[in-house]
Amino acid sequence: MLGLTSRDFTLFAIVCALTLLAPIILNPFPTGSALGASFNAGYPALMQRFAIFGILVVGFNILFGLTGYLSFGHAAFLGVGSYAAVWMFKLLSYNIVPAIVLSIIVAGLFSVVIGYVSLRRSGIYFSILTLAFAQMCYALAYSVFTPLTNGETGLQVYTSDPQVLMSPGDPVVPHLFGLQMNTAEVVRVGPWTWTFEVGYYLCAIMLIAAFYLSIRIFRSPFGMMLRAIKSNQTRMNYTGLNSRPYTLAAFIISGMYAGLAGGLLAAMDPLTGAERMYWTASGEIVVMAILGGVGTLIGPVVGSGIIKYLENIVSKINENILHQWFAALPDGLENVLIGVVHPFVGEGWHLTLGLLFMVVVIFLPGGLVEGGQRVGAMFSRKSRNASGVEADAAAQNPNTPAE
């Protein structure tokens, strides 16, 4: 179905269900409860970032996961995509279609130039080249091209901007042919509150489309060629096959994914700054991919979701919240537990991320997806063993009817 194998279609259906039902899944606790205030993540701004960064890392995985080329410069494409989208808002109107289209095109053009130069080297030299390009883009956006980027203040839309396609009745916020991105429907069922926002579902549909395209790329002859490059590029070159056009194509596709993510960030909030191009942003993309599982289909979505959850949920757990959690315990034990947990939450959430990353790198080289596969295999093995014991017992007792 949809040109996918049954296994891939099942995975695609799972991603679709998780994405479309995210406002419900991410709000498991009653809205007014202490657990809900601490752990519910089903509010639109955070769900948008889940979907947008999922798109970004899915595209990065096409390059790194299939070819093995590790780029430390993908934040540059995210940034130029955001700038292009905001300029469309300033020059044309708040309609997001031209903004997103231009963000993809501009990021694709940037990736052609950067990829053409960087792919002349491989390994660590390729990574350093991409990092250098990203830092140059950051420096240019921050202090050189200030008429285009507005420097450290950030690029935003003003009432004095031309907006030549803006009609008197058009919304003054990003919209899709009049459907405003901040329009939301709030549904209350008992103590639970779920918010279904137009902006999030636009990002969700884009994520589903991007994920579907990544599956088709992974299973295509082009994807097989990229895997062969990752396996042994030198041997391929000895056979007379020029691998550079394939790696450049993967680099461009990955850059266009990042441009789409940048355009969506601007569509959700029409303000962008040079910090989106900084090298730490590129490093975060790499961590997301490795944490979820490099070279797997769903790993990038898992990795980006976990890091954004830690960044936005675990980081807001402070000492007062911890006292509420452990209030029923004796004072001495309460203070001990708070002393143990406090360094890993709030401002120390990076410590939790670092420990999680260490565990994954040491014990799960295939990322959290590999961990899920191991758990599934363990339960499957137990099930087979139980079936084998039942079969042996049935064989020993001829009066036992066969199922």
N, C-alpha and C positions, 0 to 999 in steps of 0.2 A: 504494500500500500504506500502511495506517495513516492514510489521508487525506492523504498527502503526494505531491508530484510525484516523479518519478524522481530528479531532481537533489537535492531535499531529503531524500529517503529515503537516497540514497547518503551524503550528509553526516551524517545521523543515524546510519547504520550505522557510519561511521568513528568518530564520537564514542563510540558504544557499545563498539566494539572497543578503542579506546584506553583507555577508562575501565575496562573489565572486565579487560583484560590489563596494566594499569598496573604491578602488582607484578613482572611479568616485563620489561616494556619499560623501566622505570626502574632496573633492575638489570642493565645490559648487561655489566658487568665482573665477573670472579671476585671472590668475597667477600673473600678474603684478600689481594688484590693492592693495589698502591698506587693504581692508578686507581679500583678499587672503593671504597677508603676515602675517596677524594676526591670522586668524581662519582656514585656510586650514590645514588639518591634513593628507592628502593623500600621504605622502612621505613614502618610504618603511620601514625605521627604526622604525617609530612610528606604522605603521600598523602591523608590525611583533610583536611588544609588545602588541598591542591590542589582536591579536590572541593567543599569547603564554600565556598571563596572563588570557585570557578567558579559556583556557584549564586548567590552574592551579586552578582557582576558581570553575569551573564546577566540577572538582574532589573533591575539598574541600567541596562542597555542598552535595556530596553523603554521606560524613561522618556527617557533621554538620546539614545539612538540613533534612536528613532522620532519623538519630539516636539521634540528639540533643547533641552529644559529641563535645564540643568546643575545638579544638586543637590550641594551640599557638606555634606549632613546625613544621608546614608544610614547613617552609623555609629550614629546614634541608634536606628534600627530594629534594627540588629544587637545593640546593647546591651540594649534592652528585651526582645528575644526571648530573649537569654541569661538575663536576670534572671527572666523568667516561667518558663522551663524549670527553673531551679534551685529556684524556689519550689514547683513541682510535685513535685520530688524531696523537698523538705523537708516538704510537707504531706501528700502522698499516698503515693508509693513511688518506687522507682528505675525503674519502667517508663517508657520514653521516649515512649510514644504520647501520654499526656496532656500531657507536657512540650512535645512538638513542636507538638501541636494548639494549645495555649494560646499558645505563642510566635508562631505565625502570626496568631492572632486579636488578641493584644495589639498586635503590630506593625501590623496592619491598622487598628486603632482609632487608634493614634498617627498613622499616615499620613493618616487622614481629617482629623484636627484640623490637623496641620501643613500638609498639602496644601491644605486649604480656605483657610487664611490666606495661605500662600506664593504660591499660584497667582493671587492677585489682582494680582500683578505678574509681569513677565516679564524675560528677559535677566539682566543682572547683578544686578538688584534681587531677583529670585527666588533666585538663588544665595546672595546675602548673607542673605536671610531664612532659608533652610534651614540655612546655617552658624550663624546666631544661635540657631535652635531647638536644633541639635545641641549647641552649647556650653552652652545653658541646661540641657539634659538631663544633660550631663556634670557641671555644677556641682551640680545637684540630687542626682544620684546620689553624688557625691563627698563632699558636706558637709552637705546639708540632709535628704535622706530616708535618713539612715543606719540607722534601724530597718528599712527595707526593703532597703537595698543593702549594709549593713555598711561603708559608706564606703570608705576607702582600703585596708582589709584585704581586701575582696572578699567576695562572698556564697558560702557553701559549705554543705554538708550536715553536720550534727552528729548524734551518736547520741541526743541529747536531743530532736531534732525529732519532731513528732507521727507523720508517715508512717502515716496511719490505715489505708491499704490494704496495709501491709507485713505479710506473713505470716512465721512463724518460719523457713520454709525458703527464702524468697526471697533472691536474691543481694543483696549490699550494695554493688553497683556498678551503673551503668546497664545495663539489659538490655531486650530485646524479648521479653516473655512468657517470661522465663527464659533466653533466649539472650543471654549476656553480650557486651557490645560489645568487651571486651578478649580474647575468645577468638580464638585464631589457630592456623592450621595452617602449619607450616614444612616446605617441600619442598626437599630437597637433591638436585641433579643435578650430579655431579662437583664442580667448585670453586664452582658457583653455589648461592646460597641465596635462596629466594623465600618471603616471608611473606604469607599470605592471611588477613586479619583480618576478623572479622564487622563491626566498626565501620566499617572502610573501605568494605566492600561496601554497607552501609546508605547511607553518604554517596554512593557511586557510583550506586546505584539512584535516589536522590533527584536527583542531578545529571542523570541520563538523563531522568527524568520532567520536570524543570524545563526542560531543553533542548528536549524534544519540545513542551511547552506554549508555549515561546517561538517555535518555528517556526510553530505554529498561529496564534499571535497575530500574527506578522509577516505571514502570508499571508491573514489574515481581513479582512473589510470594516472591522472596528475598527482593524486595523493600517494599512489604507490611509487611513483618516480621520486617524490620528495622523501619517502621513507628509504628508498635505495640510496639517495644522497646522504642521508643521515647515517646509514649503515656503513657505507664505504665509498666516499666521494672519489677518492684516488683511483679505485678500481674502475669506476664509471668513466673517469677521464681517460684511462688507458684504453678503454674500448672505443674511444673516439667520440663519445657522447659529451656534448657541451652542457654542463649542469647549470651554468650561470643563468640562462633565461628562466629556468624553473625556480631557482632560489629568488631571483628578482621578482618573478610573478607572485611567489608566496609572500615576499616582503611587502609588495604593493597591496595585496589583498589584506594583509594584516594591518597595514597603515590605514587603509580605508575603513576597516572596522573601528580603529581608534578614532578616526575622523567622525564617524557616525556617533560614537559615544560622546565626543566633544560637542557635536551639534545638539544632541539630546540634553546634555548638561546645560547648554545655553537656552534651549527651549523650555526647560523647567525653571531656570532662573537666568534672565538675560543680563548677566554680569559675569565677566571673566577677567582673570588676571594672569600675570606671568608665572605665578606659583604653580600653575598646573603643568608647566614644562620643567620644573626643577628636577634634579636627578633623583631625589628621594621618591618622587612620584613614579618614576620608571622602576625604581627598586621595589616599590610596593606592588607593581604589576607582576614582577618576577616572583615575588614571595607568594602572591595569590595563586599563580600557576603551579608552583612547586608544591604548595600546601595542598591544593586540591588533587593534583596528579597530572604531571606533564605528559602529553601524548594521549590522554584519555579524552573522551568526548564530554562527559559531564563534570570532570574535575575542575575546569576553570570556573564553572558556575558555583560549585561547592566552595572553592577556595575564596573567591571574591565575596560570597555571602558571609562566610565565617569571619573574615577580617573586618568587613564593614559592620558586622554585628558586634564584634569586640570593640571596635572603635567608637561606636555610637551608644551601645547599651552597657557593656561592662565598664566603660570609662566613666560613666556617670554614677556608679555605685560608690558612695562616700562613707565616711565613718558613721554618720548618723543612721544611714540605712542599715549598716552592719549591726549597730546597737539594736535596731528594731527587730532584725532577724534573730538575734541571740538573747533577746530580753528575758525569755523564760528560763534561761540558765542561771546558775549561781554566778555572782559577780566575778569571782576569781576565774572560773572557767570561761565566762563571757569575754573577759579581757584577753585571756590567752588566745582564744579563737579569733578574736578581732585582730590581735597582733599578728597572727599567722596569715589571715586572709587579706588584710588591708594592703600589703605591698603588691598584691596581684590584681587589684581592682582600682577604679578611679584613675588617677594620674599614672598609676603603675601598670595599666593594662598592657603596655608594651612588654612587660616581664612575662605575662601570661602568653602573649603571642610568641615571644622568644622561646619559651619552654615548649610550647606546642610545636613550633617549627623544628626545634632540636629533636623532639621525639619522632616527628615525621621523617626527617632526614636520616636519622640513625636507624630507626626500626621499620619505617614504611617508605622506602625509596620511591614507590609508586604513588605516594600521596595518600590522602584520606580515602580515595576511591579504592586503593589497594587494601586498606584496612577494612572497608566494607565488604570487599570481595573475600577476604580471609574469614571474616565472621560468617558470611553466607556459606562459604565452603565448609566451615566447621559444623554448622547446623545441618548442612546437607549430608555430611559424612556421618553425623550421629543418626540422622534419619535412615540412611542406607544401612548402617550397622544394626539399628533396631529392626529394620525390615528383614535383614539377613537372619537375625536371631529367631524372629517369628517364622521365617521359612524353614529353618532347621527344626524348630519344634513341630511344625506341621508335618515335615517329612518323617519325623520319628513317630508321630501319632497318625496312622492312616485313617482314623475315624474323624479327624479334623477336616471340615469341608474347606476346599480351596476358595479364595475370594476372587 
